[in-house]
Amino acid sequence: MESFFSRYRNLLVLFVLLIGQIVGLAVQVRRTADGRGVIDEKDGPGVRLIRFWAESMVVPFVGGVHYSRIGLGALWQNYIDLHNVRQQNLDLQRTVDRLRLEQASLMEDAKQGQRLQALLDFQQKYIYSTLPAQALGSSGSDQSRVFYVDKGSADGLKPDMAVVTGDGIVGKVRDVFPHTAQVLAVNDQTAGAGVILETTRIRGILRGDANGRLEIVGIMADQRIKPGEKVLTAGGDLIFPRGLPVGEVEKVVPDPDRDSHIILYLKPAAHIDRLDEVLVITSTEPRFNDQQQQDMDTSDALKAPDVAALKEQQKASQVMAERLPGLTDPNLPTDQQPQPQQLPDGAPPPPPTPTRALPALHPDRFSPGQAVQPKPTSPDATTAPHPQAKTPGTTTHAARPNDGRNQ
Amino acid sequence: MSVLGIDSRREIEIRRYPMLVYVLVPLLALVLQAWLPRLVTPYVWFDFPLLITVYFAMARRSPIQGTTIGFILGLLEDALTHRPIGINGIAKSIVGFLAASVGVRIDVDNVTIRVILTFLLSLLSSATYLFVFRILLGMVLEWTWYNELFRAIGNALIVLVLFHLLDRFKIRD
């Protein structure tokens, strides 16, 4: 027996290690109803511990190498190649000041828009808080397109947070360690994101293929889809906010596995394989930091004279509207006419302007302006206007001037 | 190529290295494997952990040591991915075992043999990975054969420089 173990100990060691790993794999992988093997999104405690060890052992060194490279590059850019930097800095500072105020103004508009959308029960996520992070290293394997960033749970990162750049989406946080996090890139085979074509509004599922190319699957063949069409996030996956750039359609090919379906290959908007700095979307709820709140207050203060001038203008328009003649109804008695509002400065309202009645179609002696002029009895009466002459807007039965004498 | 018995070759040509080399070189291999793809090329046409496994297995000429170093490096490589842990471990354990077993029988200082052996073991590692992933575990994995071929060629080319560098660290009697 002893000779057996000593003779085959090499094979036995290999056998034991292989069996141990196969058992370990069997614990991690479970079978679905259709016989396929899948792994859970969340690692078990043992697996997570091994990943934590590997991450602690390798990623800090990768970070050291990465920062050394950046430091050497920065040494040249920041200390040697400095032509016109001071003037550029001043110009940029002015631009930043202006943009901060504009941004504050836009944030107010955005808040108002969201309140209106909330009233309409419209569900949509907005990016409000991001955390910049450095992309350090990858898994080093084509079969697993993940990379590590230098921010972790200590910085507030959690699994399933979206990772983007200024150009477009990059991936989502898969696993979080104290000071680093693993990000699953969107071009991995197991990645998935809901996307929508900008023009045709056709929805599909984004993922990566074996070569790390971005592709959209699950789309029926459609003649309207052309190369060059832009692709955006659809917002239905609860990871990526809606409307973020994904890329543009590069090629349309038939799906070999499903009839009447096509696969769209994309040119990614973000340089997924050449990332240095990324943004992790840590919050999609409206939260403003002190600086933003201060900017919004400043914006309010700056806009106050404009707002006051606008109110004054509206007031003047209101006064002008009240003075317009159409507001007095000639057919109503005087006591039922709409009363003009008192001016705010206490000035008396202007006297009503007499209105002119429309001419009668068949005028007679009772029609306004058709009264028969009496013959003049005295020379001065010919020039003086008749006191009983009907004027528009007055009663038709005028009092006689000699009434007092007859009584 | 000299023809010697297994035991006599092992006694004559077992190489020894400073303890620091056994620690730092595999660690450096993992760091470079994680860092270089993001810097140089998105396509991973090299596998430094595999090369280190092959080198130390052939140099030590011990199947147990080759299997163990392949097992450790494979596990760490798996742990840095989001895939199940153990697939690379199995592949590299087998590679380490075979490299050491072959190293006992042939002259592994010959550059041509090193290149050919690395090329073949790289293909074997890819085939084992795919077998475990798709057959044993029944998981879906798209792959292209030319990717694996290019990786094997890339590994074989790196051997020309890397093994020569590592030879400088061996302890001479």
HADDOCK unambig.tbl for C-alpha pairs under 7 A between the chains (distance, minus, plus):
assign (segid A and resid 10 and name CA) (segid B and resid 63 and name CA) 5.86 0.50 0.50
assign (segid A and resid 10 and name CA) (segid B and resid 64 and name CA) 5.41 0.50 0.50
assign (segid A and resid 13 and name CA) (segid B and resid 64 and name CA) 6.54 0.50 0.50
assign (segid A and resid 14 and name CA) (segid B and resid 67 and name CA) 6.33 0.50 0.50
assign (segid A and resid 18 and name CA) (segid B and resid 90 and name CA) 5.88 0.50 0.50
assign (segid A and resid 21 and name CA) (segid B and resid 86 and name CA) 5.31 0.50 0.50
assign (segid A and resid 21 and name CA) (segid B and resid 90 and name CA) 6.76 0.50 0.50
assign (segid A and resid 25 and name CA) (segid B and resid 84 and name CA) 6.47 0.50 0.50
assign (segid A and resid 25 and name CA) (segid B and resid 85 and name CA) 6.68 0.50 0.50
assign (segid A and resid 25 and name CA) (segid B and resid 86 and name CA) 6.21 0.50 0.50
assign (segid A and resid 28 and name CA) (segid B and resid 84 and name CA) 6.41 0.50 0.50
assign (segid A and resid 36 and name CA) (segid B and resid 138 and name CA) 5.34 0.50 0.50
assign (segid A and resid 36 and name CA) (segid B and resid 139 and name CA) 5.78 0.50 0.50
assign (segid A and resid 37 and name CA) (segid B and resid 137 and name CA) 5.75 0.50 0.50
assign (segid A and resid 37 and name CA) (segid B and resid 138 and name CA) 4.86 0.50 0.50
assign (segid A and resid 37 and name CA) (segid B and resid 139 and name CA) 4.55 0.50 0.50
assign (segid A and resid 38 and name CA) (segid B and resid 139 and name CA) 6.20 0.50 0.50
assign (segid A and resid 50 and name CA) (segid B and resid 79 and name CA) 6.38 0.50 0.50
assign (segid A and resid 51 and name CA) (segid B and resid 79 and name CA) 4.58 0.50 0.50
assign (segid A and resid 51 and name CA) (segid B and resid 80 and name CA) 6.39 0.50 0.50
assign (segid A and resid 54 and name CA) (segid B and resid 76 and name CA) 5.50 0.50 0.50
assign (segid A and resid 54 and name CA) (segid B and resid 79 and name CA) 5.98 0.50 0.50
assign (segid A and resid 54 and name CA) (segid B and resid 80 and name CA) 6.41 0.50 0.50
assign (segid A and resid 55 and name CA) (segid B and resid 80 and name CA) 6.52 0.50 0.50
assign (segid A and resid 58 and name CA) (segid B and resid 30 and name CA) 6.75 0.50 0.50
assign (segid A and resid 58 and name CA) (segid B and resid 31 and name CA) 5.80 0.50 0.50
assign (segid A and resid 61 and name CA) (segid B and resid 31 and name CA) 6.57 0.50 0.50
assign (segid A and resid 62 and name CA) (segid B and resid 31 and name CA) 5.54 0.50 0.50
assign (segid A and resid 62 and name CA) (segid B and resid 35 and name CA) 6.03 0.50 0.50
assign (segid A and resid 137 and name CA) (segid B and resid 34 and name CA) 5.03 0.50 0.50
assign (segid A and resid 137 and name CA) (segid B and resid 35 and name CA) 4.60 0.50 0.50
assign (segid A and resid 137 and name CA) (segid B and resid 38 and name CA) 6.57 0.50 0.50
assign (segid A and resid 138 and name CA) (segid B and resid 34 and name CA) 4.75 0.50 0.50
assign (segid A and resid 138 and name CA) (segid B and resid 35 and name CA) 6.23 0.50 0.50
assign (segid A and resid 138 and name CA) (segid B and resid 38 and name CA) 6.65 0.50 0.50
assign (segid A and resid 139 and name CA) (segid B and resid 34 and name CA) 5.35 0.50 0.50
assign (segid A and resid 139 and name CA) (segid B and resid 80 and name CA) 5.22 0.50 0.50
assign (segid A and resid 139 and name CA) (segid B and resid 81 and name CA) 5.03 0.50 0.50
assign (segid A and resid 140 and name CA) (segid B and resid 33 and name CA) 4.97 0.50 0.50
assign (segid A and resid 140 and name CA) (segid B and resid 34 and name CA) 4.54 0.50 0.50
assign (segid A and resid 140 and name CA) (segid B and resid 37 and name CA) 6.40 0.50 0.50
assign (segid A and resid 140 and name CA) (segid B and resid 44 and name CA) 6.84 0.50 0.50
assign (segid A and resid 141 and name CA) (segid B and resid 44 and name CA) 6.40 0.50 0.50
assign (segid A and resid 142 and name CA) (segid B and resid 44 and name CA) 6.17 0.50 0.50
assign (segid A and resid 144 and name CA) (segid B and resid 81 and name CA) 5.64 0.50 0.50
assign (segid A and resid 144 and name CA) (segid B and resid 82 and name CA) 6.32 0.50 0.50
assign (segid A and resid 144 and name CA) (segid B and resid 83 and name CA) 6.81 0.50 0.50
assign (segid A and resid 146 and name CA) (segid B and resid 81 and name CA) 6.57 0.50 0.50
assign (segid A and resid 209 and name CA) (segid B and resid 142 and name CA) 6.95 0.50 0.50
assign (segid A and resid 210 and name CA) (segid B and resid 142 and name CA) 5.10 0.50 0.50
assign (segid A and resid 210 and name CA) (segid B and resid 143 and name CA) 5.25 0.50 0.50
assign (segid A and resid 273 and name CA) (segid B and resid 38 and name CA) 6.09 0.50 0.50
assign (segid A and resid 273 and name CA) (segid B and resid 42 and name CA) 5.52 0.50 0.50
assign (segid A and resid 274 and name CA) (segid B and resid 38 and name CA) 6.01 0.50 0.50
